[in-house]
Amino acid sequence: MAPHLQEKISVREVTKRQRLLHRPTLKQVFADSQTKKMRNVAMARAYREYGYTQAEIARTLDLHYATVSRLIKAGEDKMSKGKM
């Protein structure tokens, strides 16, 4: 058993491509976003949980990346103040 465990220990780095292999597509993430509030929550989830870049999210939603950045930050601010 020890040789198998040693093999697992030696692999410490997992590429970003492998880590994000099973994430949903952005189309799937935003499928149920019928309101701006729902869209903004999905936007934050896509960025924080699934590792999409703000530029990728912006292209999908046809928004400027700075707008995406501001909306994600505003959502984080509301959550830290307990308003959501």
N, C-alpha and C positions, 0 to 999 in steps of 0.2 A: 504494500500500500504506500509506503514511503516514497518510492520513485514517482508514483502518480501525483502525490501531493507536492513534491518538489517541482514537478513540471508546472503545476498550477501557480505556485508561488513565484516562479521565474517570470511569468507573464504579468507585468505590472501595468503596462500601458494599453489602453484600448483606444483605437482611433475614433475620431468623432463620427466618421462614417458608420462604424460598427455600433457605436452607442445609440445613434439616431435611426438605425435601420427600421425599427418597428413603430416609429411615430406616425400619427395620422397625417394625411395631406392637409395643407391649409384649407383646401376646399371643404374637407370633412370637418375641420375645426370650426369653420364659420357657417356650416350648413344650417344650424338652428338659430342664427343671429338675426332675429326679426326686428329688433330695436337697436338704437345706438348703444344703449346700456349693455345689452347682451353682446353686441359686437365688441365693445371695449373690454368686457370680461374675457371673451374668447381671444382677443388680441393679447392681453396680458398672459393668458394661459399658453398661447402659441409661443410667446417670447420666453417666459420663465420655465414652463414645464417641458416644452417640446424642443427648445433650442433654436427656433427660427430667428433669423436676424430681423431687425426692424425694417431693413430694406426689402426683404422677402415679403414681409407682411404688408408693407406699403404698396408693393407692386400688385399683390393679390387684391387689395382693397381699393386700388386706384387712388391712393392718398400719397402725400409727400412724406418721406421718412421722418422729417422733423415733427409732423403732425402725430404720427404714430408714437414717437418718443414722448411728446407732451401728454398724450392720452394715457400712455402706460404709467408715466410718472404721476399724473393726477390720480389715477386709480390706486397707486401705491400710497399716496398721501392720504387719501380717504380711508383706506384700510388701516393705516397706522393710527389714524385718529378715531377709529371705530365707527365711521359713518356708513359703512357698507354692511 
